[in-house]
Structure formats: C-alpha cells, structure tokens
Amino acid sequence: MALFEAEKSSWNYIGIFKILNVSGKRRDLVPKTSKNEDTDMESDSSDSDEDDEEEGGGTKTPVLQVRKVSHEGGVNRIRAMVQHPHICASWADTGLVQVWDFSSHLHALGEADTATNNGGSIVFNQAPLVKFAGHKDEGYAIDWSPVVPGRLVSGDCKNCIHLWEPASESTWNIDSTPFVGHTASVEDLQWSPTEPYVFASCSVDGTIAIWDTRVGKSPAVSIKAHKADVNVITWNSLASCMLASGSDDGTFSIRDLRLLKEGDSVVAHFEYHKHPITSIEWSPHEASTLAVSSADNQLTIWDLSLERDEEEEAEFRAKTKEQVNAPNDLPPQLLFVHQGQKDLKEVHWHPQIPGMLMSTAGDGFNILMPSNIETPLPAESA
C-alpha cells in the first residue's frame, strides 16, 4: 500500500500494488581496487550473469501492477489492519480520518495477468466505510491494535487522541471525548503487542506517554524522552518490554518499560544520524533488529544484541586497509546503511519474508533485502 500527494487535490490517490519478478544479485562485501582485479571482477560478473541467464532462461524484468483509489485531500499516513489487511485507515491533510475496504482491488490484482505491467491509469472512485471529522486539526498518528481486530487510535496536531471501537465488520463507535496528555502535536501512536487496552504515543513536546483506556483520558505514564520533537515510536512485538523512539535531532533511543518505575528506562541511545528520524520499526522476525530512516537520506539497520569486539575489528581492518576507506568509529550494532533515496519517509519490514524491507521516499520506493548468505537478493527498484 502506498499514498501519493499530488499538485491538485483532485489528483490524490491511494495505490494498491502488486510487485512481481523481484530478484537481484549478491555483491562482494569488499570491492577489488586494482585495474587488473577490476577487469577480472567485471569478467567474472559478466560470466556469472551469462550463466544465470542461461540457467534461468533470461533475466526477468520486474513488474509493478497497481490499482488507484481516489482520496479526498493529501494522505498524511496510511495503515492496514493487522488481522484483515484489506481494511486500511488513512489520515488526510483535510483533517479527515477514513477507513477503507480494498478487498476488491486486492482480488483484482491477484487475478491479473502476471506477464503484463499494469500502468494503473484508471483512478477508481470509492466511498470509504467511515469518514470521521471529529478531530480539530489534521494529523499523522494512527495505529490498529494487533490484539483486538478493528480497534484503532488516531491522534492529531492539536494534541487529541480518539479511540475507535469496532461495532461490526464495517462500522465503528468513535469516542468523541479525546485522550489528552500532550501539550503539542501527537506525532505517532503504537498499540501494545500484548495488552488490549494499552497504547503509547509520542509528541512534539518531547515526551512519550503510555495510556490505559480503562482508567480515564489521561496518560498512566509520561516520560521526557528526547530533547527535541519525538517523531516516531515502535513497540517490539517479540520483546514487548522494548519501545524505541526517534527524534527530530537525529537521535533514537531504546527503552525497557520494566524500568519505568526506577527512573531512567533508556538501555541504548544512538546519535549516528544527523537529521530528523522519519521512521523506525522493529523487525517482526528478530527481536533485537531495528530499521531506521532519516532525513539525511539514509536507511540503517541495527542489531542491538551485538557488542564491540576490538580483536575482530583489528583483524578486519588489517585485511581491508588497502581496499576499504571506512571510518573505524561506527557503532558495532550498525549492520547496514542504504543510501540513494531522497527525502526518506517510511521504512517497513515485510511481515512474511524475513529480512526484506520497503522504504518510501520523495523520489519513489525501494525494495531491499540485506544479507550475507549465499542467496540472491531482491533488486532495489524505484
């Protein structure tokens, strides 16, 4: 699922995509530098490509199929329900929160001819299931509960959070009295992966709040999390005590919620990125792995279980000192850096394919799968 903001409001739409023939080749970790080695490498690469084409009957061209649904206003953010991904909620810059049923479009893409590239020139006019105008301003924060199907929260730029309770498969009861605890815009929301009534929020006021919907409209806990705006948060689905947050100052932190009563719950803090953190998400397959995107046009992947091994680092530098000109002070937890996109917006892990990610940016989106095992990688395609 993707969203697009057009020059004219009538051109805005939500895109439902089907991507086929995504494949790629593994690159050498340490590139060769001498002219002879470069020639040998290019020759080997060429031979390898020819072998691949002979064995596979030719390299397949990636195919992108899309169905477009007209959207009233620019789309600030969109999220699919965990239990029923054809149901999606969108935040519009008009101040509306809308819920959509895209099952017909997913079915049409499933039945589409896989050999053709669908340009998606048709924009379908479809009425949303729900159109909520109860927020006092536009917003970005929105999240579906992974525990209770259909339960939703939406937060706006006027510090208000509204709770949506499903009344049926296509209707919701929306609490008109908002949850209020922040003093500025609510930037992101995350439901607990295990507790049906608990969610977290973050704000421009620099705080993270933990809420329990059973005990009133004020936060159960409020934490001063960063020195600047807190843009994004992510709750670890495999280790539910861990909550990560990204700030406007480029830093991101990891908190152990079990330590909240003791005061400082921060167990890790990173200052690698130099511009605002735009997206952050725990891997659904590895409890210690985290993906981060930043306005510095970098997507980074981190493994928090790693620690610095000085002996191993010295050995690596000795082997690569003539081949790699890289800084030696990188955090040991930093696994991977992806560059090349401009104005990175969001990064998300594929829920079924371990290690695969998609990142969206102002100049398109990439599909990538960093790996050091002997398997082909999906090609990065915008």
N, C-alpha and C positions, 0 to 999 in steps of 0.2 A: 504494500500500500504506500502511496506517495501523495503529496499535496503540491499544488502549484499556485503561485500568486502571480496574476497577470497584470498588465498595464491597465486594462479596463476591468472593472468588477464583473462584467458580464462574461469575461473570459476565464474566470477562476473555475477550477475543477479538481476533483479527486481522481487520481489514477489508480486502477487496479491492474497490476502487472503479472505477467507470466514470463519467466525467463528460461530459455532452453539452450542446450549445447554450450553450457558454461564449462570451459576447460582451459588449462594452461600448462606451463612447463616450469619445472623446478630450476631455480637459478643457483649458481655457485655461491656459497657463503662468502668466500674471499676471491675477488676477481684477480686474474693474472694481469701483469703490468707490462712486461717486455713486449717488443714488437713481434718477436718470434712466437712468444707464448700467446699473444693476442691472435695471431694468424692461426695458430694451432687450435685455439679455443673456438674461433669462428668456424674453422673447418669441421671441428668435432660437432659443433652446434648444428651446422648445416647438414652433416651426415645424419645426426640424430633426428633432425626434422624430417629428412627424407625417409628415414626408417619408420618414423611414426606415421608418415603419410602412407607409406607402402603397407604397413601392418593394419592401419585403421581405415584404409580406403580414402584417404584425404582428410585434411583438417576441416572440421565442421565450423561453419560460421554461426556465432551466437545469434539467437533470435529473441527479439523482445516484442511481446504481444501486450496490448493494453486496451482497457475499457475505461472511458472517461465519463464521470458523473458531474454535472454542473453543480457548483457550490455558490451559495449566496455570500459574497464577500471573500476576502483572502482567508486562507486557512492558517491559523497560528500553530495548531498542533492537532494530530490525529492519533487515536489509539484504538486497537482492536480488542474485543473482549477475549480473555484467555480461553474460556471454555467454549465459546462459539465465535471464532474469528471472523465470520461473515458479518457480525454485528460490530459497528465502529462508531465511536464518538468523535466529533470534531469541534474545535474551538474556532470561531470566526472573529475577524477583526471588527465585525459589526456588533459584537457583544453577545451573539447567539451561541448557545451550545446545542448541537444537533446530534441525534442518533440515527444511524443508517443501517439498512439491511442490504448487503451487497451479494446475497446468495445467488441471485440470477446472473450476475456478472461473473462470479467465480465458476458457476456451472458452464456458462458460455465459453469461458477461457479453457476450461477442462475439455470441452468437446471440440475446440478449434483445431484446424489442421496444423500440426506441429511443423510442417515444412515451410509454412509461409510466415512472412513478417507482417504483422498487423499494424499499420501505421496509426490506428486509432483516431481517424479523422472525425468520427461521429462523437458528439458530446450528448449523452443521454440526460434528459430532464427527469429527475426522480424526486418524489417528495420524501423527506425524512420521516422516520417513525415518530420522532419527538423534536420539537423546536422550543427550547427553553430561553426565555428572555428575562429571567429574574435577576441576573447579575447586573450590577450597576455600571460595569465597565467591561471592556474586552479582557481576555486572559490567555494564559498559556498552560496552566496547571490542570491536569486531568489524568485520572487513573481508574482502571477497573480492578475490582477485588479478585485475586487469584483463588480465594477461598469460597466466596459466595457468588455464584453466577448472577450477573446483572447488576450487582452493587457497584456504584460509581460515585466519585467525588470530583468536583470541578471548582477551581479557585481562580479569582480574578485579580486585576491590577489595583483594586480598591480594598484589598486585604480580606475579602469574604470567601468562604468555602461553603458550598452547598452539597448536601448528601442526597443521592438518588437511590431509592429502593425499588426494585422490580415489582410491579403489580401483576404482570403477565409476561408472556414472551415478547410483547411489543409495546408495553406501556410501563410508565414509571411514576411513582409518587415522589415528588421533589420537595424537600423540606424548604419552605420559604424563609425560615429563620436561619441565617448563616452561622457557621462556626467562625468566631473572631478571636484572634490572639496575636496576630502580627500587626505591626504598625505601618507596614508598607506592602507593596505588591507580593502576592503569593506566586512564586515562580515555578514550583514543581510539587507534585504530590505522589506518594507511594504508599500503597496498602501493605500491611504486614503480610509476609508469605504464609504465616501460620495462624494468626489471630483474626477472627472475622470482624471484630469491631474496632480494630486499631489501625491507624494510618499515620504517616509522617508528612510534614510539609516543610518547605524552606522558603525564604523570603529575601527581598531586597534589604530588609532591616538587619541582615547578617545572622539571623537565628534559624534554628531547626526546631520544630515543635512536634511532639508526639501526642496524638489525640486518642481518646476512647469515646466512641459515640454513645455509650451507655451512661456517661457521667457528666452530661452538660455540654455547653457550647464553648468552653474554654479548654486550652491545652492541659493535658496531665503533666507534661514536662516541657520546658522551653530552655534551649541551650544556645548560648552565644557561640556560634560555630566558626565564623570567619571574620576577618577584619573588614571585608568588603561584601557586596551582594552575594548571596548564595543562589546560584543559578539552577543547579540540578542536584538531585539525590537519587540513590539507587539502593534498594533493600535486597540483601543477599538471600536468594531463595534456597540455597543449600546450607547456609550457616546463618540462621535468622537473627542471630545476635549482632550481625555486622551491617552497618549502614555507612555508605560512602557519600561524600558531598563534594561538589566542585564550585569554585568561587570566581568572581569577576576579576580577581587579582592573579589568576592563573594557577592557584594552588588547589590541591584536593586532599581530603583527609578521610581516614578510615576510623570509625568509632565502634567500640564494643559496648552495646547498650546495657550489658550486665554491669558496667562500671559507672553508670549514670549517678547512682546514689553516692559513690565515692568521690565525685567531683569531676576530674579530668578523664573523659572516656576515650580520648584520642589515642589510638595504638599505632598509627602511622600518619605521616604528613609529608607531602611531596611538593616541591617547588620547581619542578622541571619546566613546565610550560610558562611562557612569558606573557600570554594574552588570556582573555577570559575562557574558562571552561564552558563549552557549549553543550556537552552531552557526556554522560557517564553511565556505564552499565556493567553489572556483574555477569560473568558467564553463567549460563544455565547448566553447564556440564562440569565445570571445575570451580570449586568453592573459593579458591584463592586467586582466581584470574579476573582481571578487570580491564575494560576498554574505556578509553577517554578520548574525546575530541576537543580541539581548542581553536580559538580564533587565530592562532598562529599558523593555521593550515597544516597541523599535524594530528594524526590519529596514532595514539600509543596504546600498547598492550602491556599489562603489568602482571607479574606473578608474585604475590605478596609472601609466598612461602620461601622465596629464595633469600639467601644471605650472602654477603660478600665473602669470597674465597680468594685471599690475596695470592696464594701459591698458584692457583689455577689461572688467575688473571695475568700473573707474571709470565707463566708458560705460554699463554695465548698471545701476549704482546710480543714475546720473543719470536714466535712463529710467524707473526703477521706484521712485524715492524717495518718491513720493506714493501708491504703490499697494502696496508690499510693505514690511512691517516685519520684516526678517530680519537676523540678525547678519552682519557682514562678515568674521568671522574663521573661517568654515568652511573645512576643508581643500579645496583645489582638486580633489582626487581624489574627493571625495564627490559622487556623481551623483544619489542618490535616497534619500529616507527614507520608509519606510512605517510608519504607526502605526495604532492602533486595536485591536490584538490584546493580550490579557492573558496573561502567563506564556508567552512565546515559547519554543519548544523547539528546532525544527529548521527549516532552510531548504534547499531543493534546487532546482537548475536542471532544467528539462525537457531530457532528453537529445536529443530530436528537434527541438523548436521553439525556435529561438534567442531569447533574451530572456525566456522565460516561466519563472516560479518558482512554487513552492508552499511555503507556510510553515505549520507546525503550532503550535498553542498550546493553553493550557488551556481556552480558550473556542471551539475549533474550528480550522478551517484556511482559509487564503485562497489564491486563485489570482490572480496578478497578472503584468502584462507592461508595465513602464515603457517609454515610448517617446516620442520627439519627432518621429516621422514621421507622415505623413497616412494613418494606418490605424486602424481601430477597435481598441480594447484589450479583452482578455477581462475580464469583470466580476469584481470581487473578491467571492467568495461563501464564506460560512462554513457 
